[in-house]
């Protein structure tokens, strides 16, 4: 009867072109949302995952918000802007220069005492 119904996408089609990190992040986010709606125990049972895993994900979301599921080895804080990176580099250089000046001051102070 006429109209083109929407094609149901398979899991393989849904995840085509995505990285595992992104797939896992999406799964965790959706699992936490489901647990908000129906409760942790029921959501864990429905998804076939351990209760404690889902409870831990909820804690991470509460603590880190949008940066809760970033993957291992990735910092949870927001990336620095170009200006912030430049300023951090400048601070590091200034600290090194201060250490050199302190050492030089100590050297010349010893020399004056003679």
C-alpha positions as CSV (number, residue, x, y, z in Angstrom):
1,X,0.0,0.0,0.0
2,X,2.0,2.9,-1.1
3,X,4.1,4.8,1.3
4,X,7.7,3.7,1.9
5,X,8.0,2.5,5.5
6,X,11.2,3.1,7.2
7,X,13.7,0.3,6.9
8,X,14.8,-1.3,10.2
9,X,18.5,-1.1,10.4
10,X,20.5,-4.0,11.6
11,X,23.1,-3.5,14.4
12,X,25.8,-3.9,11.8
13,X,24.3,-1.1,9.8
14,X,23.8,1.1,12.9
15,X,27.5,0.8,13.9
16,X,29.0,0.9,10.4
17,X,31.8,3.4,10.3
18,X,31.8,4.0,14.0
19,X,34.7,3.3,16.3
20,X,34.3,0.8,19.2
21,X,35.0,3.6,21.7
22,X,32.0,5.5,20.3
23,X,29.8,2.5,20.3
24,X,30.6,1.6,23.9
25,X,30.1,5.2,25.0
26,X,26.7,5.3,23.3
27,X,25.7,2.0,24.9
28,X,26.7,3.2,28.4
29,X,24.8,6.5,27.9
30,X,21.7,4.7,26.7
31,X,21.9,2.1,29.5
32,X,22.2,4.9,32.1
33,X,19.2,6.7,30.6
34,X,17.2,3.4,30.7
35,X,18.2,2.9,34.3
36,X,16.8,6.4,35.1
37,X,13.5,5.4,33.6
38,X,13.0,1.8,34.9
39,X,15.6,1.4,37.7
40,X,19.1,0.0,37.9
41,X,18.2,-3.6,38.6
42,X,15.6,-3.9,35.9
43,X,17.7,-2.1,33.3
44,X,20.7,-4.3,34.1
45,X,18.6,-7.4,33.8
46,X,17.0,-6.2,30.5
47,X,20.4,-5.4,29.0
48,X,22.2,-8.5,30.3
49,X,24.9,-6.6,32.2
50,X,25.9,-6.8,35.8
51,X,24.1,-4.5,38.2
52,X,27.3,-3.2,39.7
53,X,28.5,-2.1,36.2
54,X,25.4,-0.1,35.6
55,X,25.6,1.4,39.1
56,X,29.2,2.4,38.4
57,X,28.3,4.1,35.1
58,X,25.6,6.1,36.9
59,X,28.2,7.3,39.4
60,X,30.6,8.3,36.7
61,X,27.8,10.2,34.9
62,X,26.9,12.0,38.1
63,X,30.6,12.9,38.8
64,X,31.7,13.8,35.3
65,X,28.6,14.6,33.3
66,X,29.3,14.7,29.5
67,X,32.9,13.5,30.1
68,X,31.9,10.4,32.0
69,X,32.6,7.8,29.2
70,X,35.7,9.0,27.5
71,X,37.7,5.8,27.4
72,X,40.9,4.7,29.0
73,X,43.9,7.0,28.6
74,X,41.8,10.0,27.7
75,X,41.5,12.9,30.1
76,X,38.0,13.8,31.3
77,X,38.5,17.5,31.3
78,X,37.5,19.5,28.2
79,X,40.2,20.0,25.6
80,X,42.2,23.2,25.9
81,X,41.7,26.0,23.4
82,X,44.6,27.2,21.3
83,X,45.0,30.3,23.6
84,X,45.0,28.1,26.8
85,X,47.7,25.9,25.3
86,X,49.8,28.9,24.4
87,X,49.4,30.3,27.9
88,X,50.3,27.0,29.5
89,X,53.5,26.8,27.4
90,X,54.3,30.4,28.3
91,X,53.9,29.6,32.0
92,X,56.2,26.6,31.7
93,X,58.8,28.8,30.0
94,X,58.5,31.5,32.6
95,X,59.0,29.0,35.4
96,X,62.1,27.6,33.8
97,X,63.5,31.2,33.4
98,X,62.7,31.9,37.1
99,X,64.7,28.8,38.1
100,X,67.6,29.9,36.1
101,X,67.5,33.4,37.6
102,X,67.3,31.9,41.1
103,X,70.4,29.8,40.4
104,X,72.2,32.8,39.0
105,X,71.3,35.0,42.0
106,X,72.6,32.3,44.3
107,X,75.9,32.1,42.3
108,X,76.5,35.8,42.4
109,X,75.5,36.1,46.0
110,X,78.2,33.6,46.9
111,X,80.7,35.5,44.8
112,X,80.0,38.9,46.6
113,X,80.6,37.4,50.0
114,X,84.3,36.7,49.2
